[in-house]
Amino acid sequence: MTTAASEPTSFLQIRRSQPRVGAGSISSGAVRSRVYLAMAAFAAVYLLIGGRLVLLAQMDETPAAEFISAQDAVAASRPDLVDRNGEILATDIRTASVYAEPRKIVDVEEVLEGLGSVFPELNSDTMRQRLSSRAGFIWLKREISPAQQQAIHRLGLPGIGFLWEKQRFYPGGPTAGHIVGSVNIDNQGLAGMEKHVDDAWLSDLRSIGFASDRPMEPVRLAVDLRVQHVVRDELAKAMERYQAIAAVGIVLDAHTGEVVAMSSLPDYDPNNREEALDKDKLNRATGGVFEMGSVFKTFTTAMALDSGRVSMRDSFDATRPIRAGGRTISDFHGKNRILSVPEIFIYSSNIGTAKMMLATGIDEQQAFLKKLGMTERLPTELPENATPLLPKRWGELAAITVSFGHGISVTPMQTAVAAAALVNGGRLIPPTFLPRDEQTANSLATRVISEEASRAMRYLFRLNVLSGSGKRAEVPGYLVGGKTGTAEKVENGRYVSNKRRNSFLSAFPMDDPRYVVLVVLDEPKPEREGLAATAGLNTAPVTGAIIRRAAPMLGVLPQFGEGAETIEISY
């Protein structure tokens, strides 16, 4: 007899031996399928999330091409521009610019509202469209102030960032604006020496990536900032005193051709790029051409004396006007008598000057002015160099009017450069805005008149200040010499008697001229009622004021005492 205790059977064996039956039963294969399906679903979700994270990581680590291009552009450096004494004329400073990466912006309206609180002009439909795009990079505002940068930063807007870039800064403002020039918002030179530096070598460095965040040696200029300030200051005071509409001043080293100072008013502040676009603020010294009037008699006289056909002992009849080409050539306050060559110069006789030219020859006149560089564009480092306007037909009438500065228009710089050749011993030296020593200048110089003719011109320059129309340019101790010029302006093809352009072309010290100074005033008015508005009454004293202040800065010592007025001259 068998009992339950003698034949034990496990509960598990009984459960396995009895298969489940009925409508609710599920096969083991179905269970495994559901497990695998769930695992696949979870894997897909994880893969999707991982892929998105990888994509976002790549977006952060790989900036848009536009961003890289902008980053390279704003990192571009420029060398400092300094004057001959090392004073900074132009330098780079760091400034922030704000940009957006539209594909990273979460809420466009929030960004627009935030930006508009600092820059109201950015809260616009156009900006909404730009921020709603899938662009990788867009500029929002360039060269913002530190306060604006902090205000944007505090907003914490996703997709909005800052790039630190180089901004050009000109400590002297407009003082030497036309010399240093200006740059665009990407720090590329547009005008003046800034443009010259780009054209000479900086743009090439940029193209190969050697101008980004690299210290550069300063570029030294020939200008003396102290003298530059003096010239600009005196011109500004003269414009106010004589109610002139424009003015030009140039100080040129007669031995080296260096431009020590050059100012053209009205001028502009290169820190404000918009001012550079004002047509009234152009660089008249090199970029404008004008009839220079009677200062041109300097060149006619030098030509006549150098030709050997006229000497200092000669005289010419100035009692009656000259008739040529249906026009009458007369003198302003003429002496109506025979005049010697020195008298023709100091009395500024149109008749006597024309007769000296005719005695020399019309062909010789053209050749001489070409030799002086007055008939073609004068190259300098500045890109602003105008081309002279010459007579269409160089006949007798044209030659006569050109002899006293009418019918030909040149730049003031051309006038100063040619005058330097007449007083420095007869050597024409190309002008430069960069430092140059005398040895280099001598290698570039070309002879245009003889040393004897140059000595005669120095004598005439000094004589005109002592006894002629240039008396008000005299500065005790500095042996100033020069020639006045008063040219009527042309309107609608006719000369207008009540609108003049006055000039004074000078040099000092006349026993061994070191510097040429040219001053031009456009449409000066009488200083007070009852006075005239001739060059002797306005540009001559302005020139004297410049020399009085600038000469000590330039190291020119005054000469006093017996023999100070001696100038070598032979007849």
C-alpha positions, 0 to 999 in steps of 0.5 A, spaced: 500 500 500 502 506 497 502 512 501 502 520 498 509 520 503 512 514 499 511 517 492 512 525 493 511 529 486 513 536 486 508 542 485 512 544 479 512 538 476 505 537 476 504 544 473 509 543 467 505 536 466 498 540 465 498 544 459 494 551 460 488 551 455 482 556 454 481 562 450 486 567 455 492 562 454 498 565 450 504 562 447 511 562 449 513 565 442 508 571 442 511 573 449 518 573 446 516 577 440 513 582 444 519 583 448 523 584 442 519 589 440 519 593 446 527 592 446 527 595 439 522 601 440 527 603 446 533 602 442 530 606 436 528 612 441 535 612 444 538 612 437 534 618 435 536 622 441 543 620 440 543 622 433 540 629 435 545 630 440 551 628 435 547 633 430 547 639 436 554 637 438 556 638 431 553 645 430 556 647 436 563 645 434 563 646 427 561 654 426 557 656 419 562 658 414 559 665 414 561 665 422 568 663 420 569 668 414 566 674 419 571 672 425 577 672 420 575 679 417 574 682 424 581 679 426 585 683 421 590 688 424 593 694 421 599 697 423 599 704 427 600 710 423 605 715 426 608 722 425 615 723 424 616 724 431 612 717 433 606 721 435 600 716 434 596 718 428 592 712 427 591 705 431 587 699 432 582 699 438 578 693 440 570 693 440 564 689 440 560 687 434 553 683 436 551 677 431 545 672 431 545 665 429 538 664 427 538 656 427 539 657 434 534 662 436 528 659 440 523 665 440 524 670 435 519 675 438 523 674 444 529 676 441 526 682 437 523 685 443 530 684 447 534 687 441 529 693 440 530 695 447 537 697 446 537 698 438 530 700 436 531 700 429 532 692 429 525 691 431 522 691 424 519 686 419 525 685 415 529 683 422 524 678 423 525 675 417 532 674 417 532 671 424 526 666 422 531 664 417 536 658 417 542 662 416 548 660 420 550 667 421 548 674 420 551 681 423 546 685 427 550 691 429 557 693 428 562 697 433 557 697 439 559 701 445 561 697 452 554 699 455 550 697 449 554 690 449 553 689 456 545 691 455 545 685 450 549 681 454 544 681 460 538 679 456 541 672 455 538 671 448 539 664 445 543 665 438 545 672 440 553 673 441 559 678 440 565 678 436 571 682 438 574 686 432 579 691 430 576 698 430 580 704 427 581 710 432 584 717 430 586 720 436 587 727 433 580 727 429 580 731 423 587 734 424 591 730 419 584 727 416 586 728 409 593 725 410 591 719 414 585 718 410 580 713 413 578 705 413 571 702 412 567 698 417 572 692 415 578 696 417 580 696 409 583 702 407 579 707 403 583 714 402 589 717 404 595 713 407 591 708 409 589 706 402 596 707 400 598 702 406 593 697 403 595 697 396 603 697 398 603 691 402 597 690 407 592 687 402 597 681 400 598 680 407 591 679 409 590 675 402 595 669 405 592 670 412 598 674 415 594 680 418 590 677 423 592 678 430 599 680 429 603 685 431 605 690 426 611 695 426 608 702 425 608 706 419 612 712 420 610 718 416 613 725 414 608 729 417 610 733 423 603 733 428 605 739 431 606 743 425 600 740 422 596 743 428 599 750 426 597 750 419 590 747 420 589 752 426 591 758 422 587 756 416 581 755 420 582 762 424 583 765 417 577 762 414 573 765 420 576 772 419 576 773 412 569 769 411 572 764 406 569 758 404 575 753 403 582 754 405 589 750 403 595 750 407 602 746 405 609 745 408 614 742 404 621 740 405 625 743 399 631 739 400 627 732 401 620 733 398 617 731 404 610 733 406 611 736 413 604 738 413 598 739 409 591 741 411 585 742 406 579 745 410 573 744 410 576 737 413 573 731 416 574 727 422 576 720 420 573 717 426 566 719 423 566 715 416 560 719 413 563 725 413 568 723 408 563 722 403 561 730 404 563 733 397 565 739 400 570 736 404 574 733 399 582 734 399 583 740 395 591 740 396 592 734 392 585 732 389 583 739 386 585 743 381 585 751 380 587 757 377 593 759 381 593 766 379 599 770 379 603 765 383 604 762 376 609 768 374 614 765 379 614 760 374 614 764 368 620 768 371 624 762 372 623 760 365 625 766 362 631 767 366 634 760 365 633 760 358 638 766 357 634 770 353 632 774 359 636 777 364 635 781 371 638 787 368 632 787 362 626 791 362 620 791 358 615 796 356 608 796 361 605 803 359 600 800 354 596 793 355 597 788 350 592 785 345 592 778 343 586 774 340 581 779 341 582 780 348 586 786 352 591 784 357 592 789 362 595 790 369 591 791 376 594 797 379 599 798 373 605 803 373 604 805 366 611 805 365 617 801 363 619 796 368 625 792 370 625 784 371 625 785 379 619 790 378 615 786 374 615 781 379 614 785 385 609 789 382 606 783 379 605 786 372 601 781 367 604 785 361 611 785 363 610 777 365 607 776 358 612 780 354 618 775 358 614 769 356 614 772 349 621 773 349 622 766 351 617 762 346 611 759 347 614 752 345 619 753 351 613 755 355 610 748 354 616 744 355 618 748 361 611 747 365 612 739 363 619 739 366 616 742 372 610 737 372 605 742 371 602 738 365 600 731 368 598 728 374 603 728 380 603 722 383 604 721 391 602 716 396 595 719 396 590 716 391 587 723 391 591 726 385 587 730 380 590 731 373 591 738 371 586 742 366 590 745 360 588 749 354 585 746 349 589 750 344 596 753 346 596 759 342 599 766 343 593 768 347 593 761 351 600 762 352 600 769 355 594 768 360 598 761 362 604 766 363 600 769 369 596 763 372 590 764 368 587 758 363 591 753 366 589 749 373 593 745 377 593 742 384 596 746 390 601 740 391 604 741 384 605 748 385 609 747 392 613 742 389 615 746 383 616 752 387 621 748 391 625 746 385 626 754 383 629 755 390 633 749 392 638 750 387 634 748 381 632 740 383 625 738 382 624 733 387 618 728 387 613 729 393 613 724 399 608 723 405 613 718 408 620 720 411 626 721 406 633 723 407 637 728 403 641 722 399 635 719 397 632 725 395 638 727 391 638 720 387 631 722 385 632 729 383 632 732 376 635 739 374 630 744 371 633 750 372 640 752 373 643 754 380 644 761 377 637 762 376 635 759 382 639 764 386 635 770 382 629 767 384 631 767 391 633 774 391 626 776 387 622 772 393 625 776 398 625 782 395 617 781 394 616 781 401 621 786 403 618 791 398 612 788 394 606 785 395 608 780 400 610 785 406 605 782 411 608 775 410 615 778 414 617 774 420 623 778 423 629 773 423 626 768 418 628 771 411 621 770 408 620 770 401 614 769 396 609 771 391 602 773 392 596 770 387 589 773 386 585 769 381 578 771 379 574 765 379 570 762 373 562 761 373 559 759 367 565 760 362 566 767 365 571 770 370 567 773 376 570 780 379 567 779 386 569 772 387 577 770 388 582 765 390 588 768 393 594 764 394 601 766 397 607 761 395 613 762 400 619 759 402 624 760 408 629 762 410 631 765 403 639 765 404 638 757 404 631 755 403 629 749 407 621 749 407 616 752 402 609 754 405 603 755 400 597 758 403 590 758 399 584 762 401 577 761 397 573 767 396 576 771 402 572 777 404 575 784 406 577 783 413 573 790 414 569 795 410 574 799 406 579 794 405 580 790 399 581 782 399 587 781 395 592 776 397 597 781 400 592 782 405 590 775 407 594 769 405 600 773 406 599 774 413 596 767 414 603 765 411 607 769 416 603 766 422 604 759 420 612 760 419 612 764 426 609 758 430 612 753 426 619 755 424 622 753 431 618 747 431 622 745 425 629 747 428 630 753 424 633 758 428 632 766 427 637 770 424 638 777 427 644 782 426 648 785 421 648 781 414 642 777 416 639 780 409 644 778 405 642 774 399 647 772 394 645 774 387 649 777 381 647 781 375 
